[in-house]
Amino acid sequence: MRPAAGAASEPSRVLAVNGGSSSIKFAIFGTGKQLERVAHGAVERVEDDSAADALWSALEREPEFAGVQAIGHRVVHGMRHVEPERVSGELLRDLRGISSIVPDHLPREISLIELFCERRPAVPQVVCFDTAFHRAMPRVAKLLAIPRRLEAMGVQRYGFHGLSYAYLMEELARVAGSSAARGRVILAHLGSGASLAAVRDGKSVDTSMGFTPASGLVMATRTGDLDPGLVSFLSRTEQTTPEQFDAMVNHESGLLGVSETSCDMRDLLARETGDVRAAEAVALFCYQARKWIGAFAAALEGLDTIVFAGGIGENAAAVRARICDGLRFLGVELDTALNERGAPLISAGASRVAVRVIRTDEEVMIARSVVALLGARP
């Protein structure tokens, strides 16, 4: 399948496609004096073999789709690719070659690119890599303690949620000033997929996810960090295959595995007073997030700002409170009323650390990259 040839100059409509492991979000932007979201939607709970058709059906119901002149895609893993790129045959070959690293994301994302290559071949496409934000992490933060031959194959810590983090840093500079954005910042993107990043001088210093998005903090259905000895233990005792282990780590664990009832934090918070499993799942999530913040404060040699984002970070006041409750030693103190309201600034006046809630927007970052790469306005 051939990618589009020939760039479209100054597209008046840009489609941003944000494919996740269980849903696909999209937004269409007008490119006048500034980007304006003119349509948006989502396709939920789709299987890989139906994802492309489901997205196409949703887009065909949008009148603005007919005017789309450029398309941008979020791609979760780029390995050696660290900047937004125009879709080409070589790029697609590279992505297919690494698709087994993130089998819940990359094959679907590739299929969505191929969909537009086939049905809108004249429309240029751009890929934005979620790993790119962390490309400048110090080498010590990228290294894994494995044989060097594996590092030569590209096995290292990459980090993810980069589009979200890039947006959060831009918004932090806008609402709090450039000095705040250049300070010691911890970003907490807490949703179905959850990670944290330590940022100093606007650059990623460390992040909780590593070679794949399964590592780091406990998530909706992912384990987060796990003792590697469990692989051989389950292989010996339950004859668990690599495929079964991968399914357990990514789809059967996390909040769902601990609670045995739900991967949705809203459900768990509603049930925790009467269900010890739900209560333990919530407690584990908050405890681990608090640990990561403490570790990243050490990596940053101090802390000036915490930013909460993502579905949980933006909407669950109780979770934000419990995460911050043990961080007074760092100078973190919340204003209870502001936190309950989900105000943009939820730290108390006496808090040495500013604690903020910023609603992230990955789609606008995709659209901006498309416009920048194709030389269009703005």
C-alpha positions in Angstrom: 0.0 0.0 0.0 1.6 3.3 -1.1 1.6 6.3 1.2 0.4 9.6 -0.3 2.9 11.4 -2.5 3.1 15.2 -2.8 2.5 17.5 0.1 -0.7 19.6 0.5 0.2 23.2 1.2 -1.6 25.0 4.0 -4.4 22.5 4.6 -7.6 24.1 5.7 -8.7 21.0 7.7 -6.5 18.7 9.6 -7.6 15.4 11.1 -5.9 14.2 14.3 -6.2 10.4 15.0 -5.4 9.2 18.5 -5.6 5.5 18.6 -5.4 3.7 22.0 -5.5 0.1 23.1 -9.3 0.1 23.5 -10.6 3.2 21.8 -9.8 5.7 19.0 -10.3 9.4 19.5 -10.3 11.8 16.6 -10.6 15.6 16.1 -10.8 17.8 13.0 -9.2 21.2 13.2 -9.6 24.3 11.1 -6.2 26.1 10.4 -7.1 29.7 10.2 -5.2 32.2 12.3 -5.2 29.6 15.0 -6.2 25.9 15.3 -9.9 25.5 15.9 -11.5 22.2 16.8 -14.5 21.9 14.4 -15.4 18.3 15.1 -14.5 15.5 17.3 -15.5 12.0 18.4 -14.4 8.6 19.5 -14.8 4.9 18.7 -15.0 2.8 21.8 -14.2 -0.8 22.5 -13.3 -1.9 19.1 -11.3 -5.0 18.1 -8.2 -4.7 15.9 -9.9 -6.3 12.9 -12.7 -3.8 12.9 -11.0 -0.7 14.2 -10.3 0.9 10.8 -13.8 0.4 9.5 -15.3 1.6 12.7 -13.2 4.8 12.5 -14.1 5.4 8.9 -17.8 5.0 9.5 -17.6 7.5 12.4 -15.7 10.0 10.2 -18.1 9.7 7.3 -20.9 10.9 9.6 -18.9 14.2 10.2 -19.6 16.8 7.5 -16.1 18.4 8.2 -14.3 15.2 7.1 -14.9 15.9 3.4 -12.7 18.9 3.7 -9.7 17.2 5.4 -6.5 17.9 3.6 -3.9 16.4 6.0 -4.0 13.7 8.6 -1.9 13.2 11.8 -1.6 10.1 13.9 -0.4 9.4 17.4 1.9 6.4 17.3 2.9 5.0 20.6 6.4 3.8 19.9 9.0 5.2 17.6 12.3 3.6 18.8 14.9 5.5 16.7 12.2 7.9 15.3 12.2 11.0 17.5 10.5 13.7 15.5 7.1 13.9 13.7 7.5 12.4 10.2 5.7 12.3 6.9 4.3 8.8 6.2 6.4 6.9 3.7 7.0 3.3 2.7 10.2 3.2 4.7 8.5 4.5 7.8 5.7 1.9 7.5 8.3 -0.8 7.2 10.1 0.4 10.3 6.8 0.5 12.3 5.8 -3.0 11.1 9.3 -4.2 12.2 8.8 -3.0 15.8 5.0 -3.7 16.1 5.6 -6.8 18.3 7.0 -4.5 21.0 3.6 -2.9 21.7 1.1 -5.4 20.1 -1.9 -3.7 21.7 -1.2 -0.4 20.0 1.2 -0.5 17.0 -0.7 -3.0 14.7 -3.9 -1.0 15.1 -2.1 2.3 14.5 -0.5 1.0 11.4 -3.8 -0.3 10.1 -5.3 3.2 10.5 -2.5 4.8 8.5 -3.0 2.2 5.8 -6.7 2.9 5.8 -6.1 6.5 4.7 -3.4 5.5 2.3 -5.9 3.3 0.5 -9.0 5.5 0.7 -7.5 9.0 0.7 -4.2 8.4 -1.2 -3.7 12.1 -2.1 -4.0 13.3 1.5 -0.6 13.6 3.2 -0.2 11.9 6.6 2.1 12.7 9.5 3.1 10.4 12.4 3.7 11.8 15.9 5.6 9.5 18.3 4.6 9.3 21.9 8.2 8.4 22.9 9.7 11.6 21.4 9.2 13.8 24.4 11.6 11.7 26.4 14.3 11.5 23.7 16.7 13.8 25.7 16.5 11.9 28.9 19.9 11.4 30.5 21.6 8.2 29.5 21.5 6.8 33.0 17.7 7.1 32.9 17.5 5.2 29.7 19.7 2.3 30.6 18.4 -1.1 31.6 20.6 -3.5 33.5 20.8 -6.1 30.7 23.5 -7.4 28.5 24.9 -4.7 26.1 24.0 -6.8 23.1 20.3 -6.1 23.8 20.9 -2.4 24.2 22.5 -2.5 20.7 19.1 -3.9 19.5 17.3 -0.8 20.9 16.2 -2.3 24.2 16.2 0.6 26.6 13.8 2.8 28.5 11.8 5.1 26.2 8.8 6.5 28.1 5.4 7.3 26.7 2.5 9.8 27.0 4.8 12.2 25.3 2.2 14.1 23.4 0.2 14.7 26.6 3.4 15.8 28.4 4.3 18.2 25.7 0.9 19.8 25.9 1.0 20.0 29.7 4.3 21.8 29.6 3.0 24.3 27.1 -0.1 24.9 29.2 2.0 25.2 32.4 4.0 27.9 30.7 0.8 29.7 29.6 -1.0 29.6 33.0 2.0 29.9 35.4 4.7 31.5 33.4 7.9 30.4 31.7 9.8 30.3 35.0 7.4 27.6 36.3 7.8 25.6 33.2 11.6 25.8 33.5 11.5 24.6 37.1 11.4 21.2 38.7 8.1 19.7 37.5 6.4 16.3 38.0 3.7 15.5 35.4 1.2 12.8 36.4 -0.9 11.5 33.4 -3.3 9.3 35.3 -5.8 7.4 33.2 -6.4 3.9 32.0 -2.8 4.1 31.0 -0.9 5.9 33.8 2.6 7.3 34.0 4.6 10.1 35.6 7.4 12.2 34.2 10.1 14.3 35.9 10.9 17.5 33.9 13.5 20.1 34.5 14.3 23.1 32.2 11.4 21.9 30.0 13.1 18.5 29.3 12.3 15.0 30.5 14.7 13.8 33.2 13.0 10.5 33.9 9.6 8.8 33.5 7.9 5.8 35.0 7.2 3.8 31.8 10.1 2.1 30.1 10.6 -0.1 27.1 6.9 -0.7 26.8 3.8 1.0 28.3 3.3 -1.9 30.6 5.9 -0.8 33.1 5.9 1.7 35.9 2.8 2.6 37.9 -0.1 0.2 38.3 -2.8 1.0 35.7 -6.4 0.0 34.8 -5.5 -3.5 33.5 -1.7 -3.4 33.4 0.6 -4.5 36.2 3.2 -1.8 36.1 6.6 -2.8 37.3 6.8 -6.5 38.0 9.4 -8.9 39.4 10.9 -10.6 36.2 11.2 -13.8 38.3 7.5 -14.2 37.9 7.9 -15.2 34.3 9.8 -18.4 35.1 7.8 -19.1 38.2 4.5 -19.1 36.2 6.1 -21.0 33.4 7.1 -23.8 35.8 4.0 -23.9 38.0 1.2 -23.1 35.6 2.9 -23.7 32.2 2.1 -20.1 31.3 3.1 -19.3 27.7 4.7 -16.0 26.7 1.4 -15.1 25.0 -0.6 -15.9 28.2 1.8 -13.9 30.3 1.5 -10.9 28.0 -2.3 -11.1 28.2 -2.1 -11.3 32.0 0.3 -8.3 32.3 -1.7 -6.1 29.9 -5.3 -7.1 30.2 -6.0 -9.0 33.4 -4.0 -7.1 36.1 -3.7 -3.6 37.5 -6.9 -2.2 39.2 -8.9 -5.0 37.6 -6.7 -7.8 38.8 -6.5 -6.5 42.4 -10.2 -5.6 42.7 -11.5 -8.5 40.7 -14.5 -6.3 39.7 -13.5 -3.2 37.7 -10.7 -1.4 36.0 -12.5 1.9 36.4 -11.4 4.1 39.2 -14.9 5.6 39.5 -16.4 2.2 40.2 -13.7 1.4 42.8 -14.1 4.6 44.7 -17.9 4.0 44.9 -17.4 0.4 46.2 -14.4 0.8 48.5 -16.3 1.2 51.8 -18.0 -2.1 51.3 -15.4 -4.1 49.3 -11.9 -4.6 50.6 -10.6 -5.6 47.2 -11.7 -2.2 45.7 -10.3 -0.4 48.6 -6.9 -2.1 48.2 -6.8 -1.4 44.5 -7.4 2.3 45.1 -4.8 2.3 47.9 -2.2 0.6 45.8 -2.7 3.1 42.9 -2.3 6.1 45.2 0.6 4.6 47.2 2.6 3.8 44.0 1.9 7.2 42.5 3.2 8.8 45.8 6.3 6.7 45.6 7.1 7.7 42.1 6.7 11.4 43.0 9.1 10.9 45.9 11.6 9.2 43.6 11.3 11.9 40.9 11.7 14.6 43.5 15.1 13.0 44.2 16.0 12.9 40.5 15.1 16.5 40.2 16.9 17.5 43.4 13.7 19.2 44.6 10.2 20.0 43.5 8.4 23.1 42.4 5.2 21.9 40.6 3.0 18.8 40.3 0.5 18.7 37.4 -2.3 16.1 37.4 -3.9 15.2 34.1 -5.7 12.3 32.4 -9.1 10.9 33.3 -8.2 10.1 36.9 -5.9 13.0 37.4 -8.3 15.5 36.1 -11.5 14.2 37.7 -10.8 12.1 40.8 -10.3 14.6 43.7 -10.1 11.8 46.2 -7.2 10.2 44.4 -5.3 13.5 44.1 -5.8 14.1 47.8 -4.5 10.6 48.8 -1.5 10.9 46.5 -0.5 14.2 48.0 -1.4 13.4 51.6 2.0 11.8 52.3 4.0 14.5 50.5 4.1 17.2 53.1 7.8 16.5 53.7 8.3 17.8 50.1 6.3 20.9 50.8 3.1 19.7 49.2 -0.2 20.9 50.8 -3.6 20.9 49.1 -6.5 23.2 49.6 -9.4 20.8 50.2 -12.1 23.0 48.8 -10.1 23.8 45.7 -9.2 20.2 45.1 -12.9 19.1 45.5 -13.9 21.6 42.8 -11.1 20.5 40.5 -9.8 24.1 40.3 -6.8 24.8 38.1 -4.6 25.4 41.1 -5.4 23.1 44.1 -2.4 23.7 46.4 -2.9 25.7 49.6 -1.5 29.2 49.8 1.2 28.0 52.3 2.3 25.1 50.0 5.9 25.4 48.8 4.9 23.2 45.8 2.3 24.4 43.3 -0.2 21.6 42.5 -2.2 22.0 39.4 -4.9 20.3 37.4 -4.6 20.7 33.6 -6.8 19.0 31.1 -4.6 17.4 28.5 -5.2 17.6 24.7 -3.2 15.1 22.6 -5.2 15.8 19.5 -4.2 19.5 19.3 -0.6 18.5 19.6 -1.0 16.1 16.7 -2.6 18.8 14.6 0.1 21.3 15.5 2.8 18.9 14.4 1.0 18.3 11.1 0.8 22.0 10.4 4.4 22.6 11.4 5.7 19.7 9.2 3.7 20.6 6.1 4.6 24.3 6.4 1.0 25.4 6.8 -0.5 28.0 9.1 -0.2 28.6 12.0 
